[in-house]
């Protein structure tokens, strides 16, 4: 069972760090370690047991899920008064994930607590960056749903259609094709709005001669996909066609570079920058080359300046070069990569 293997790895890290317990409240981490999706609460993992503290809103849902499963030593608790604080006071060395707690929350937790608190980078997120077979199966299904959706949506791309109409169709088609929901709010950016990397789709009609960027993703069983396409409506300027070819070329070069050994996310990012420099347009590339994807749309590995870790077998990530020319247009192409043996 995948979850048992994940918990075993977490416990190995507890042993290595010489702490009694790790506590996480990140719903994505809770899902990864229990299979219970989008739950708010506190998951406590010690050397032998698993404890989940939730509000009454989630208690019955979690209770029924645990009852249906084949879990061992999994204990569900309803958060009441100060029972969570009283419970964790039974440990001597408590590990917390530093991105999940504020400074004031940390100081408040320390009050009257005899246990020693240790803050760690999110090592569960590190574990999540290497996908197992079941996770890859779900992500590929999410990718297929997104591809099917875009095939339907692109047939309706024509002058006069509204950006928000396309967004509505994307959401409907994701559900119709078997998705649980969209991975994120779909982006439909036309004309000058295509030069905004994170455009918020609006009540704008598409015109002939415009670029249309569509960024969408589907959620399947809690796992996400993320794809971006750039379309032309009618005849477009030669400059638009030229930039499209450069972005397409950059994506192909980046994918091919994955065949090298021991590369890091930052290496791929630099490769893309180098290619854009050949055409003197690197200043219009304003985001990273890509990002890991799984339970969250953005997770490790990073394909940007922070991507200092070597890519590993089992990583799933996107490659999405983009050029955004102010007051004119933008071009972005995004595909998903499943790293099998340090080669694609």
C-alpha positions as semicolon CSV with decimal commas, in nm:
position;residue;x (nm);y (nm);z (nm)
1;X;0,000;0,000;0,000
2;X;0,147;0,332;-0,110
3;X;0,043;0,522;0,203
4;X;0,215;0,273;0,431
5;X;0,539;0,316;0,234
6;X;0,509;0,696;0,260
7;X;0,455;0,680;0,636
8;X;0,753;0,448;0,669
9;X;0,972;0,705;0,491
10;X;0,847;0,983;0,718
11;X;0,927;0,771;1,023
12;X;1,276;0,706;0,890
13;X;1,323;1,084;0,876
14;X;1,195;1,116;1,235
15;X;1,458;0,865;1,338
16;X;1,728;1,046;1,145
17;X;1,634;1,385;1,291
18;X;1,598;1,235;1,638
19;X;1,251;1,375;1,701
20;X;0,946;1,200;1,840
21;X;0,682;1,336;1,610
22;X;0,611;1,557;1,310
23;X;0,294;1,766;1,286
24;X;0,154;1,895;0,957
25;X;-0,161;2,094;0,885
26;X;-0,108;2,131;0,510
27;X;-0,414;1,963;0,347
28;X;-0,191;1,838;0,063
29;X;0,046;1,667;0,307
30;X;-0,249;1,522;0,498
31;X;-0,389;1,382;0,173
32;X;-0,050;1,237;0,078
33;X;-0,014;1,055;0,409
34;X;-0,374;0,946;0,464
35;X;-0,563;0,959;0,134
36;X;-0,824;1,192;0,286
37;X;-0,869;1,477;0,042
38;X;-0,894;1,849;0,125
39;X;-0,923;1,813;0,501
40;X;-0,835;2,088;0,747
41;X;-0,683;1,967;1,069
42;X;-0,361;1,851;1,231
43;X;-0,192;1,528;1,133
44;X;0,047;1,388;1,393
45;X;0,291;1,118;1,285
46;X;0,503;0,952;1,551
47;X;0,721;0,640;1,542
48;X;0,423;0,401;1,566
49;X;0,094;0,583;1,530
50;X;-0,098;0,829;1,320
51;X;-0,332;1,084;1,480
52;X;-0,567;1,317;1,295
53;X;-0,730;1,605;1,484
54;X;-1,021;1,767;1,297
55;X;-1,317;1,993;1,367
56;X;-1,671;1,847;1,386
57;X;-1,718;1,960;1,022
58;X;-1,483;1,687;0,901
59;X;-1,515;1,424;1,175
60;X;-1,778;1,194;1,021
61;X;-1,615;1,209;0,679
62;X;-1,278;1,111;0,822
63;X;-1,429;0,848;1,050
64;X;-1,603;0,673;0,760
65;X;-1,292;0,691;0,542
66;X;-1,072;0,535;0,809
67;X;-1,334;0,269;0,881
68;X;-1,345;0,169;0,513
69;X;-0,967;0,145;0,487
70;X;-0,718;-0,106;0,620
71;X;-0,529;0,136;0,843
72;X;-0,337;0,029;1,148
73;X;-0,280;0,253;1,448
74;X;-0,473;0,542;1,289
75;X;-0,656;0,743;1,554
76;X;-0,913;1,014;1,486
77;X;-0,977;1,291;1,736
78;X;-1,218;1,583;1,738
79;X;-1,053;1,910;1,834
80;X;-1,208;2,024;2,161
81;X;-1,101;2,296;2,399
82;X;-0,728;2,238;2,452
83;X;-0,715;1,864;2,388
84;X;-0,467;1,896;2,098
85;X;-0,223;2,098;2,305
86;X;-0,261;1,854;2,593
87;X;-0,199;1,562;2,358
88;X;0,123;1,692;2,202
89;X;0,258;1,781;2,546
90;X;0,311;1,409;2,590
91;X;0,605;1,421;2,349
92;X;0,954;1,545;2,432
93;X;1,074;1,650;2,085
94;X;0,815;1,791;1,844
95;X;0,884;1,871;1,480
96;X;0,691;2,139;1,293
97;X;0,713;2,247;0,929
98;X;0,841;2,604;0,923
99;X;0,615;2,719;0,640
100;X;0,304;2,605;0,827
101;X;0,338;2,817;1,138
102;X;0,368;3,189;1,199
103;X;0,612;3,341;1,446
104;X;0,327;3,439;1,678
105;X;0,180;3,090;1,651
106;X;0,517;2,938;1,734
107;X;0,559;3,158;2,041
108;X;0,205;3,084;2,153
109;X;0,259;2,710;2,120
110;X;0,574;2,730;2,330
111;X;0,391;2,879;2,627
112;X;0,364;2,624;2,904
113;X;0,484;2,344;2,677
114;X;0,767;2,141;2,825
115;X;0,843;1,968;2,497
116;X;1,116;2,108;2,277
117;X;0,999;2,233;1,937
118;X;1,210;2,195;1,622
119;X;1,134;2,368;1,293
120;X;1,211;2,191;0,965
121;X;1,184;2,259;0,594
122;X;0,893;2,066;0,445
123;X;1,055;1,725;0,395
124;X;0,712;1,577;0,316
125;X;0,707;1,803;0,011
126;X;1,047;1,659;-0,083
127;X;0,903;1,306;-0,061
128;X;0,606;1,414;-0,272
129;X;0,834;1,529;-0,554
130;X;0,904;1,165;-0,650
131;X;0,580;1,008;-0,766
132;X;0,490;0,641;-0,731
133;X;0,311;0,442;-1,002
134;X;-0,039;0,516;-0,874
135;X;0,029;0,889;-0,856
136;X;0,166;0,891;-1,211
137;X;-0,142;0,703;-1,326
138;X;-0,368;0,971;-1,174
139;X;-0,161;1,262;-1,310
140;X;-0,161;1,113;-1,660
141;X;-0,536;1,077;-1,639
142;X;-0,563;1,443;-1,533
143;X;-0,341;1,535;-1,828
144;X;-0,554;1,335;-2,071
145;X;-0,870;1,507;-1,944
146;X;-0,711;1,849;-2,001
147;X;-0,604;1,750;-2,353
148;X;-0,953;1,627;-2,437
149;X;-1,100;1,949;-2,306
150;X;-0,873;2,169;-2,518
151;X;-0,962;1,968;-2,830
152;X;-1,328;2,053;-2,771
153;X;-1,274;2,414;-2,670
154;X;-1,047;2,511;-2,958
155;X;-1,322;2,426;-3,207
156;X;-1,521;2,722;-3,076
157;X;-1,237;2,973;-3,094
158;X;-1,353;3,241;-3,332
159;X;-1,413;3,611;-3,357
160;X;-1,685;3,737;-3,124
161;X;-1,664;3,470;-2,857
162;X;-1,614;3,595;-2,503
163;X;-1,319;3,496;-2,283
164;X;-1,556;3,407;-1,997
165;X;-1,766;3,187;-2,227
166;X;-1,454;2,983;-2,299
167;X;-1,373;2,962;-1,926
168;X;-1,725;2,832;-1,857
169;X;-1,690;2,572;-2,133
170;X;-1,353;2,457;-1,994
171;X;-1,502;2,403;-1,648
172;X;-1,799;2,214;-1,787
173;X;-1,586;1,995;-2,013
174;X;-1,346;1,904;-1,731
175;X;-1,634;1,757;-1,530
176;X;-1,788;1,597;-1,838
177;X;-1,456;1,428;-1,921
178;X;-1,420;1,275;-1,575
179;X;-1,233;1,539;-1,379
180;X;-1,318;1,618;-1,018
181;X;-1,275;1,990;-1,083
182;X;-1,030;2,228;-1,250
183;X;-0,676;2,239;-1,106
184;X;-0,694;2,618;-1,092
185;X;-0,903;2,899;-1,237
186;X;-0,857;2,862;-1,614
187;X;-0,686;3,148;-1,795
188;X;-0,816;3,268;-2,129
189;X;-0,612;3,570;-2,239
190;X;-0,673;3,731;-2,575
191;X;-0,514;4,021;-2,760
192;X;-0,312;4,254;-2,540
193;X;-0,422;4,052;-2,236
194;X;-0,205;3,766;-2,360
195;X;0,093;3,979;-2,251
196;X;-0,020;3,935;-1,888
197;X;0,119;3,601;-1,762
198;X;-0,152;3,572;-1,494
199;X;-0,439;3,743;-1,671
200;X;-0,779;3,722;-1,505
201;X;-1,024;3,629;-1,781
202;X;-1,291;3,892;-1,835
203;X;-1,589;3,999;-2,041
204;X;-1,391;4,061;-2,360
205;X;-1,475;3,946;-2,707
206;X;-1,200;3,791;-2,917
207;X;-1,113;3,960;-3,247
208;X;-0,957;3,838;-3,567
209;X;-0,580;3,879;-3,573
210;X;-0,545;3,818;-3,199
211;X;-0,342;3,573;-2,996
212;X;-0,536;3,362;-2,746
213;X;-0,352;3,189;-2,460
214;X;-0,545;2,916;-2,281
215;X;-0,398;2,779;-1,956
216;X;-0,597;2,498;-1,796
217;X;-0,568;2,190;-1,581
218;X;-0,786;1,913;-1,443
219;X;-0,798;1,746;-1,103
220;X;-0,836;1,368;-1,107
221;X;-0,857;1,190;-0,771
222;X;-0,673;1,479;-0,607
223;X;-0,392;1,498;-0,863
224;X;-0,347;1,786;-1,106
225;X;-0,250;1,863;-1,463
226;X;-0,140;2,194;-1,614
227;X;-0,121;2,269;-1,988
228;X;-0,098;2,593;-2,186
229;X;-0,173;2,646;-2,553
230;X;-0,142;2,951;-2,774
231;X;-0,384;2,991;-3,063
232;X;-0,426;3,244;-3,343
233;X;-0,768;3,369;-3,448
234;X;-0,764;3,461;-3,815
235;X;-0,449;3,604;-3,974
236;X;-0,189;3,740;-3,732
237;X;0,118;3,960;-3,776
238;X;0,449;3,807;-3,882
239;X;0,603;3,919;-3,552
240;X;0,355;3,702;-3,364
241;X;0,439;3,402;-3,582
242;X;0,813;3,463;-3,533
243;X;0,788;3,477;-3,154
244;X;0,571;3,167;-3,151
245;X;0,839;2,973;-3,341
246;X;1,109;3,091;-3,097
247;X;0,903;2,985;-2,793
248;X;0,830;2,650;-2,958
249;X;1,200;2,606;-3,038
250;X;1,295;2,692;-2,679
251;X;1,055;2,432;-2,543
252;X;1,196;2,164;-2,774
253;X;1,555;2,250;-2,679
254;X;1,466;2,235;-2,309
255;X;1,298;1,896;-2,345
256;X;1,591;1,759;-2,542
257;X;1,832;1,884;-2,274
258;X;1,666;1,645;-2,029
259;X;1,863;1,365;-2,193
260;X;2,177;1,488;-2,018
261;X;2,276;1,334;-1,685
262;X;2,273;1,499;-1,342
263;X;2,093;1,812;-1,450
264;X;1,911;2,048;-1,217
265;X;1,598;2,250;-1,268
266;X;1,813;2,561;-1,284
267;X;2,014;2,409;-1,570
268;X;1,699;2,383;-1,780
269;X;1,598;2,737;-1,691
270;X;1,942;2,866;-1,800
271;X;1,915;2,670;-2,125
272;X;1,590;2,847;-2,207
273;X;1,739;3,187;-2,121
274;X;2,037;3,117;-2,348
275;X;1,811;3,042;-2,641
276;X;1,602;3,354;-2,589
277;X;1,925;3,559;-2,573
278;X;2,007;3,448;-2,927
279;X;1,706;3,650;-3,038
280;X;1,755;3,934;-2,788
281;X;1,417;3,873;-2,624
282;X;1,523;3,722;-2,290
283;X;1,397;4,028;-2,099
284;X;1,043;3,931;-2,202
285;X;1,074;3,592;-2,031
286;X;0,954;3,688;-1,684
287;X;0,886;3,362;-1,501
288;X;1,047;3,025;-1,438
289;X;1,065;2,758;-1,706
290;X;0,836;2,524;-1,519
291;X;0,737;2,360;-1,194
292;X;0,663;2,028;-1,035
293;X;0,302;1,914;-1,035
294;X;0,108;1,653;-0,841
295;X;-0,127;1,706;-0,549
296;X;-0,057;2,078;-0,588
297;X;-0,030;2,262;-0,918
298;X;0,303;2,411;-0,809
299;X;0,541;2,191;-0,610
300;X;0,894;2,054;-0,637
301;X;1,103;2,033;-0,849
302;X;1,148;2,397;-0,945
303;X;1,272;2,496;-1,290
304;X;1,393;2,844;-1,200
305;X;1,672;3,014;-1,006
306;X;1,576;2,811;-0,697
307;X;1,602;2,479;-0,880
308;X;1,933;2,369;-0,729
309;X;1,840;2,003;-0,674
310;X;1,911;1,733;-0,933
311;X;1,609;1,604;-1,120
312;X;1,511;1,251;-1,019
313;X;1,334;0,952;-1,165
314;X;0,966;0,991;-1,076
315;X;0,963;1,372;-1,099
316;X;0,666;1,517;-1,286
317;X;0,693;1,878;-1,400
318;X;0,598;2,125;-1,668
319;X;0,812;2,306;-1,923
320;X;0,648;2,637;-2,012
321;X;0,860;2,898;-2,187
322;X;0,678;3,223;-2,251
323;X;0,745;3,563;-2,403
324;X;0,533;3,865;-2,303
325;X;0,577;4,185;-2,501
326;X;0,415;4,480;-2,320
327;X;0,123;4,648;-2,491
328;X;0,134;4,390;-2,771
329;X;0,090;4,018;-2,706
330;X;0,226;3,712;-2,530
331;X;0,307;3,354;-2,632
332;X;0,325;3,063;-2,387
333;X;0,350;2,688;-2,448
334;X;0,334;2,440;-2,160
335;X;0,366;2,064;-2,162
336;X;0,402;1,803;-1,889
337;X;0,710;1,585;-1,846
338;X;0,718;1,247;-1,671
339;X;1,080;1,169;-1,587
340;X;1,129;0,793;-1,612
341;X;1,501;0,718;-1,596
342;X;1,653;1,065;-1,581
343;X;1,556;1,084;-1,945
344;X;1,213;1,150;-2,089
